[in-house]
Amino acid sequence: MPTSASILKETFGYDDFRPLQREVIENVLARRDTLAVMPTGGGKSLCYQIPSLIFEGLTVVVSPLIALMKDQVEQLRAYGVPALFLNSSLSPQEYQENMDYVKRGEVRLLYVAPETLLTPRILSLLSGLKVDCLTIDEAHCISEWGHDFRPEYRQLVDVRKKFPSAVCMALTATATPRVRADIMSTLGFSQANEFQSSFNRE
């Protein structure tokens, strides 16, 4: 059984975790909902990518930016990690092919925009699968107090209810105390599972 440390080294090529990564990963693997506030470049994505390779089922990653999804999926595939995205940049044929891969259980990480995740087509696809983790990137978009508020993000709590056994992780690089509290109350997180790393660069 691979461990988070062995995946860090063998899949991603790093010897050591960055500050807070190990604690966040352990919290997610223990299936405790998690809010992680970490600076850009602080290694947020590994906090769900590593668990996705330990969980049996699918990790769904909600991301608001198509360019970001493409970058992450290309990077992951270069590491040999089966990852895909579903968004408007795909042709109808590519979209259907990617859905078929997901349906067959050949994908560990699926990146979607919040608008995509809320469609009946995608909810129907996921309802037949084991979803182990729902990761919400740029989670400040949930909060009406956030600088990037997107109403679709508020509806993600309904998706959460459809997958009660999936652990939920919210990630952001920018969140005031008010925004953090709003994210956690909207998603129904308990206070104990919040991690905030220092923004002081060495």
C-alpha positions in Angstrom: 0.0 0.0 0.0 1.6 3.3 -1.0 2.0 6.0 1.6 1.8 9.7 1.1 5.6 9.9 1.6 6.3 7.2 -0.9 3.9 8.9 -3.5 5.6 12.3 -2.8 9.0 10.8 -3.7 8.2 8.1 -6.3 5.4 9.9 -8.3 6.2 13.6 -7.8 10.0 13.4 -7.1 10.1 15.4 -3.9 12.0 14.3 -0.8 10.2 16.4 1.8 6.8 17.9 2.4 6.4 21.6 2.5 5.0 23.3 5.7 1.5 21.9 6.5 1.3 19.6 3.5 1.7 16.4 5.6 -0.9 17.6 8.2 -3.5 18.5 5.6 -3.0 15.2 3.7 -3.3 13.2 6.9 -6.5 15.1 7.8 -8.0 14.4 4.3 -7.0 10.7 4.4 -8.7 10.4 7.8 -11.8 11.7 5.9 -12.1 14.9 7.9 -13.3 17.9 5.9 -10.5 20.3 5.5 -10.0 24.0 4.8 -6.4 24.8 3.8 -5.3 28.4 3.3 -1.8 28.3 1.7 0.1 30.8 -0.5 0.2 30.4 -4.2 3.2 28.2 -4.9 2.9 26.6 -1.4 2.1 23.2 -2.8 -1.7 23.2 -2.3 -2.4 20.9 -5.2 -0.4 18.0 -3.8 -2.7 18.1 -0.7 -5.4 16.5 -2.8 -3.4 14.9 -5.6 -1.5 12.6 -3.1 -4.7 11.4 -1.4 -6.3 10.8 -4.8 -3.7 8.1 -5.4 -4.4 6.4 -2.1 -8.2 6.6 -2.2 -9.9 3.8 -4.1 -12.4 6.0 -5.9 -12.5 9.3 -7.8 -11.3 12.7 -6.6 -13.3 15.5 -8.2 -11.6 18.9 -8.3 -13.6 22.0 -8.8 -11.6 24.8 -10.5 -12.8 28.0 -12.0 -10.1 28.5 -14.6 -9.8 26.4 -17.8 -6.1 27.3 -18.2 -5.3 26.1 -14.7 -7.1 22.8 -15.3 -5.2 22.2 -18.5 -1.9 22.9 -16.8 -2.6 20.6 -13.8 -3.9 17.8 -16.0 -0.9 18.0 -18.3 1.5 18.0 -15.3 -0.2 15.0 -13.7 -0.2 13.0 -16.9 3.5 13.7 -17.3 3.9 12.1 -13.8 1.9 9.1 -15.0 -1.2 10.1 -13.0 -4.6 9.3 -14.8 -6.2 12.8 -14.7 -8.7 14.4 -17.0 -10.8 17.6 -17.3 -14.3 18.2 -18.6 -14.8 21.8 -19.8 -15.9 23.9 -22.8 -12.4 23.7 -24.4 -13.1 20.1 -25.5 -14.9 19.1 -28.7 -18.1 17.2 -28.2 -16.3 14.0 -29.2 -13.4 14.6 -26.7 -15.9 15.5 -24.0 -17.8 12.2 -24.5 -14.5 10.2 -24.6 -13.4 11.8 -21.3 -16.8 10.9 -19.8 -16.4 7.3 -20.9 -12.9 7.1 -19.3 -14.4 8.4 -16.1 -17.4 6.0 -16.3 -15.0 3.0 -16.7 -13.1 4.0 -13.6 -9.9 4.7 -15.5 -9.4 8.2 -13.9 -8.2 9.2 -10.4 -8.6 12.9 -10.7 -11.4 14.7 -12.6 -11.2 18.5 -13.0 -14.4 20.4 -13.6 -15.7 24.0 -13.5 -18.5 24.6 -10.9 -21.0 25.2 -13.7 -20.0 21.8 -15.3 -20.4 20.0 -12.0 -23.9 21.3 -11.5 -25.2 20.0 -14.8 -27.5 16.9 -14.7 -25.3 15.2 -17.2 -22.2 15.3 -14.9 -24.1 14.6 -11.7 -25.7 11.6 -13.4 -22.2 10.4 -14.5 -20.8 10.7 -11.0 -23.8 9.2 -9.2 -22.8 5.8 -10.6 -19.2 6.1 -9.3 -17.4 6.0 -5.9 -16.5 9.6 -5.3 -14.0 9.7 -2.4 -13.0 13.3 -2.4 -14.5 16.6 -3.5 -11.9 19.3 -3.7 -12.9 22.9 -4.1 -10.0 25.0 -5.4 -10.1 28.8 -5.2 -12.7 28.3 -2.4 -12.9 32.0 -1.6 -15.2 32.2 -4.7 -17.9 30.6 -2.3 -18.0 33.7 -0.1 -20.0 36.7 -0.9 -17.3 38.6 1.0 -14.6 37.1 -1.3 -13.1 39.3 -4.1 -14.0 36.7 -6.7 -17.6 35.7 -5.7 -19.2 33.2 -8.1 -22.8 32.2 -7.3 -22.3 28.7 -8.7 -19.8 28.1 -6.0 -22.6 28.6 -3.4 -24.5 25.6 -5.0 -21.6 23.2 -4.4 -23.0 22.4 -1.0 -25.9 20.6 -2.9 -23.4 18.5 -4.7 -21.7 17.7 -1.4 -25.0 16.3 -0.1 -25.2 13.9 -3.1 -21.9 12.3 -2.1 -22.2 12.1 1.7 -19.3 9.6 2.0 -16.8 11.8 0.1 -14.4 13.9 2.2 -14.5 17.6 1.2 -11.5 19.8 0.9 -11.5 23.6 0.3 -8.4 25.4 -0.8 -7.5 29.0 -1.3 -4.5 31.3 -1.2 -6.5 34.3 0.0 -9.0 34.4 2.8 -9.8 36.9 5.5 -11.2 35.5 8.7 -14.7 36.5 7.6 -14.2 34.6 4.2 -12.8 31.6 6.0 -15.8 31.4 8.3 -18.1 31.9 5.4 -16.5 29.0 3.4 -16.7 26.7 6.4 -20.3 27.5 7.3 -21.5 27.3 3.7 -19.9 23.8 3.3 -20.8 22.7 6.8 -17.2 22.2 8.1 -16.4 21.9 11.7 -14.0 24.5 13.1 -11.2 22.0 14.0 -10.2 21.2 10.5 -8.7 24.5 9.3 -5.1 24.8 8.3 -3.4 28.1 7.6 0.3 28.3 6.6 2.4 31.3 7.1 2.6 33.7 4.2 6.1 34.8 5.2 8.4 33.6 2.4 11.8 32.5 3.6 
